[in-house]
Amino acid sequence: MDADSAHPTRLQIVVELLKGTKCVTDIQEILPASQANISQHLTVLRNARLVDFAQDGSMRCYYVSRPKLVSSVISLLAEAEPAIRKSKDELDREKHSSGGACCVR
């Protein structure tokens, strides 16, 4: 999954699709988004090869095409590991301990 796939609405869509196949109208009942907006998000997810669809008459029913990958990424995101912030002193100490080479100029 890339940055485009990490949009909050897209994440909600894939979480719902992990529960089972759904049509756009099903997703629209669950998420606070218009049918057009959901369709746009599904197109991005299809282009990323994370979801696909099966045609059922005039309706497209979407499903997660790479469930192991999507489940793993969702699990990692759910861990909510805090971002690490380093002070200038910490960076200087690390730079000093590594022989002074840390950044490419």
Backbone as CSV, one residue per row, in Angstrom:
resi,resn,N_x,N_y,N_z,CA_x,CA_y,CA_z,C_x,C_y,C_z
1,MET,0.842,-1.166,0.000,0.000,0.000,0.000,0.890,1.233,0.000
2,ASP,0.561,2.169,-0.864,1.337,3.396,-0.921,0.592,4.534,-0.224
3,ALA,1.154,5.720,-0.317,0.564,6.875,0.367,-0.842,7.177,-0.133
4,ASP,-1.068,6.993,-1.435,-2.401,7.238,-1.980,-3.441,6.330,-1.342
5,SER,-3.042,5.124,-1.008,-3.971,4.165,-0.425,-4.260,4.450,1.034
6,ALA,-3.474,5.307,1.665,-3.603,5.558,3.091,-4.612,6.652,3.437
7,HIS,-5.329,7.153,2.478,-6.371,8.153,2.746,-7.375,7.536,3.719
8,PRO,-7.825,8.290,4.726,-8.724,7.718,5.734,-9.967,7.026,5.162
9,THR,-10.583,7.604,4.150,-11.763,6.973,3.558,-11.390,5.662,2.883
10,ARG,-10.241,5.629,2.207,-9.800,4.382,1.557,-9.515,3.308,2.596
11,LEU,-8.913,3.708,3.701,-8.656,2.741,4.769,-9.963,2.185,5.309
12,GLN,-10.964,3.053,5.487,-12.265,2.585,5.957,-12.896,1.635,4.947
13,ILE,-12.744,1.945,3.677,-13.308,1.071,2.636,-12.669,-0.307,2.690
14,VAL,-11.349,-0.374,2.743,-10.703,-1.695,2.750,-11.020,-2.459,4.032
15,VAL,-11.155,-1.763,5.157,-11.542,-2.441,6.395,-12.922,-3.078,6.223
16,GLU,-13.847,-2.342,5.631,-15.194,-2.894,5.397,-15.156,-4.051,4.403
17,LEU,-14.334,-3.919,3.363,-14.251,-4.985,2.363,-13.567,-6.233,2.920
18,LEU,-12.708,-6.070,3.906,-12.113,-7.248,4.541,-13.180,-8.095,5.238
19,LYS,-14.287,-7.451,5.621,-15.397,-8.157,6.271,-16.244,-8.930,5.267
20,GLY,-16.126,-8.556,3.981,-16.888,-9.250,2.945,-17.133,-8.362,1.739
21,THR,-17.513,-8.983,0.658,-17.776,-8.297,-0.604,-18.940,-7.318,-0.436
22,LYS,-18.774,-6.119,-1.012,-19.815,-5.096,-0.914,-19.898,-4.311,-2.218
23,CYS,-21.116,-3.860,-2.511,-21.322,-2.955,-3.640,-21.160,-1.524,-3.145
24,VAL,-21.036,-0.589,-4.066,-20.844,0.817,-3.698,-21.988,1.284,-2.807
25,THR,-23.218,0.878,-3.122,-24.361,1.308,-2.311,-24.265,0.763,-0.885
26,ASP,-23.712,-0.447,-0.717,-23.507,-0.998,0.636,-22.507,-0.145,1.409
27,ILE,-21.427,0.228,0.736,-20.386,1.038,1.377,-20.936,2.420,1.716
28,GLN,-21.767,2.951,0.828,-22.357,4.276,1.041,-23.231,4.287,2.291
29,GLU,-23.878,3.182,2.596,-24.717,3.100,3.803,-23.870,3.096,5.075
30,ILE,-22.616,2.663,4.960,-21.733,2.538,6.115,-20.898,3.788,6.339
31,LEU,-20.391,4.366,5.263,-19.466,5.504,5.363,-20.159,6.818,5.004
32,PRO,-19.734,7.910,5.621,-20.312,9.224,5.314,-19.680,9.825,4.062
33,ALA,-19.948,9.212,2.915,-19.391,9.699,1.646,-20.419,9.450,0.542
34,SER,-20.331,10.255,-0.501,-21.260,10.095,-1.622,-20.854,8.890,-2.471
35,GLN,-21.786,8.433,-3.275,-21.508,7.303,-4.160,-20.366,7.638,-5.111
36,ALA,-20.362,8.860,-5.641,-19.295,9.275,-6.566,-17.940,9.279,-5.869
37,ASN,-17.893,9.766,-4.628,-16.653,9.812,-3.877,-16.149,8.403,-3.577
38,ILE,-17.025,7.524,-3.171,-16.644,6.134,-2.897,-16.117,5.476,-4.168
39,SER,-16.780,5.713,-5.283,-16.325,5.145,-6.556,-14.927,5.635,-6.918
40,GLN,-14.652,6.914,-6.667,-13.315,7.454,-6.939,-12.269,6.762,-6.062
41,HIS,-12.577,6.583,-4.799,-11.651,5.901,-3.894,-11.438,4.450,-4.321
42,LEU,-12.502,3.791,-4.744,-12.376,2.404,-5.205,-11.510,2.315,-6.460
43,THR,-11.587,3.315,-7.323,-10.738,3.334,-8.518,-9.269,3.416,-8.122
44,VAL,-8.944,4.259,-7.149,-7.562,4.364,-6.674,-7.114,3.021,-6.097
45,LEU,-7.965,2.394,-5.305,-7.630,1.099,-4.700,-7.496,0.003,-5.752
46,ARG,-8.322,0.069,-6.797,-8.192,-0.904,-7.897,-6.886,-0.682,-8.651
47,ASN,-6.538,0.575,-8.903,-5.288,0.873,-9.604,-4.084,0.420,-8.796
48,ALA,-4.208,0.419,-7.469,-3.137,-0.063,-6.590,-3.188,-1.592,-6.457
49,ARG,-4.157,-2.206,-7.096,-4.359,-3.664,-7.101,-4.631,-4.213,-5.697
50,LEU,-5.327,-3.408,-4.899,-5.700,-3.849,-3.553,-7.126,-4.367,-3.503
51,VAL,-7.978,-3.857,-4.396,-9.345,-4.353,-4.505,-9.647,-4.658,-5.966
52,ASP,-10.669,-5.452,-6.153,-11.174,-5.755,-7.495,-12.680,-5.895,-7.377
53,PHE,-13.349,-6.153,-8.487,-14.797,-6.278,-8.427,-15.272,-7.413,-9.315
54,ALA,-16.467,-7.882,-9.013,-17.172,-8.835,-9.850,-18.463,-8.144,-10.278
55,GLN,-18.804,-8.291,-11.530,-20.013,-7.661,-12.049,-21.217,-8.537,-11.699
56,ASP,-22.235,-7.917,-11.113,-23.473,-8.612,-10.770,-24.613,-7.831,-11.411
57,GLY,-24.921,-8.167,-12.656,-25.905,-7.398,-13.411,-25.360,-6.006,-13.656
58,SER,-26.069,-5.015,-13.179,-25.613,-3.629,-13.367,-24.762,-3.149,-12.187
59,MET,-24.561,-4.014,-11.194,-23.801,-3.608,-10.011,-22.426,-4.255,-9.995
60,ARG,-21.489,-3.503,-9.454,-20.140,-4.031,-9.234,-19.994,-4.329,-7.750
61,CYS,-19.596,-5.540,-7.451,-19.394,-5.932,-6.060,-17.891,-6.024,-5.824
62,TYR,-17.408,-5.225,-4.884,-15.969,-5.096,-4.632,-15.511,-6.015,-3.508
63,TYR,-14.264,-6.435,-3.616,-13.644,-7.285,-2.596,-12.156,-6.965,-2.547
64,VAL,-11.521,-7.329,-1.434,-10.080,-7.133,-1.284,-9.379,-8.229,-2.072
65,SER,-8.526,-7.837,-2.998,-7.842,-8.813,-3.858,-6.522,-9.302,-3.269
66,ARG,-6.016,-8.601,-2.259,-4.767,-8.998,-1.593,-4.983,-8.941,-0.080
67,PRO,-5.815,-9.858,0.428,-6.216,-9.776,1.834,-5.075,-9.879,2.839
68,LYS,-4.076,-10.700,2.586,-2.965,-10.811,3.539,-2.207,-9.494,3.636
69,LEU,-1.913,-8.890,2.503,-1.198,-7.613,2.482,-2.013,-6.535,3.184
70,VAL,-3.274,-6.409,2.807,-4.126,-5.366,3.373,-4.303,-5.574,4.877
71,SER,-4.517,-6.800,5.306,-4.676,-7.090,6.744,-3.412,-6.739,7.512
72,SER,-2.263,-7.050,6.943,-0.992,-6.744,7.604,-0.794,-5.242,7.755
73,VAL,-1.076,-4.499,6.720,-0.908,-3.045,6.768,-1.894,-2.426,7.757
74,ILE,-3.135,-2.883,7.737,-4.141,-2.372,8.673,-3.694,-2.659,10.110
75,SER,-3.154,-3.846,10.352,-2.670,-4.195,11.695,-1.541,-3.283,12.122
76,LEU,-0.608,-3.018,11.210,0.501,-2.114,11.534,0.003,-0.711,11.846
77,LEU,-0.944,-0.242,11.071,-1.485,1.102,11.306,-2.248,1.163,12.627
78,ALA,-2.881,0.064,12.994,-3.662,0.026,14.234,-2.772,0.064,15.473
79,GLU,-1.524,-0.350,15.328,-0.609,-0.321,16.472,-0.338,1.102,16.938
80,ALA,-0.481,2.049,16.046,-0.321,3.469,16.359,0.975,3.752,17.114
81,GLU,2.054,3.231,16.607,3.360,3.504,17.204,3.635,4.998,17.101
82,PRO,3.987,5.623,18.202,4.217,7.073,18.151,5.445,7.416,17.311
83,ALA,5.383,8.557,16.678,6.527,9.041,15.908,7.651,9.413,16.863
84,ILE,8.848,9.163,16.440,10.016,9.474,17.260,10.509,10.871,16.908
85,ARG,10.709,11.689,17.918,11.274,13.026,17.743,12.610,13.043,18.466
86,LYS,13.644,13.466,17.777,14.974,13.533,18.383,15.395,14.984,18.510
87,SER,16.056,15.265,19.626,16.572,16.615,19.846,17.876,16.771,19.076
88,LYS,18.327,18.001,18.949,19.602,18.264,18.289,20.726,17.570,19.043
89,ASP,20.667,17.561,20.384,21.693,16.890,21.191,21.751,15.391,20.877
90,GLU,20.587,14.763,20.773,20.549,13.323,20.449,21.152,13.066,19.072
91,LEU,20.807,13.918,18.118,21.343,13.766,16.762,22.857,13.956,16.749
92,ASP,23.315,14.955,17.508,24.761,15.196,17.591,25.483,14.004,18.205
93,ARG,24.925,13.429,19.290,25.539,12.250,19.926,25.599,11.072,18.956
94,GLU,24.504,10.836,18.218,24.490,9.732,17.249,25.508,9.980,16.141
95,LYS,25.569,11.203,15.691,26.516,11.573,14.644,27.944,11.345,15.124
96,HIS,28.225,11.753,16.354,29.560,11.593,16.941,29.913,10.102,17.114
97,SER,28.952,9.308,17.554,29.231,7.884,17.790,29.401,7.099,16.486
98,SER,28.903,7.639,15.385,29.044,6.945,14.101,30.213,7.483,13.282
99,GLY,31.071,8.258,13.919,32.246,8.776,13.218,31.983,10.066,12.472
100,GLY,30.855,10.686,12.728,30.570,11.983,12.133,29.850,11.938,10.791
101,ALA,29.655,10.760,10.248,29.002,10.680,8.946,27.554,10.233,9.118
102,CYS,26.629,11.139,8.883,25.224,10.730,8.951,24.426,11.286,7.794
103,CYS,24.775,12.430,7.328,23.949,13.093,6.310,24.729,13.306,5.023
104,VAL,24.011,13.190,3.907,24.610,13.451,2.605,24.335,14.901,2.261
105,ARG,25.346,15.598,1.859,25.158,17.016,1.497,25.301,17.193,0.021
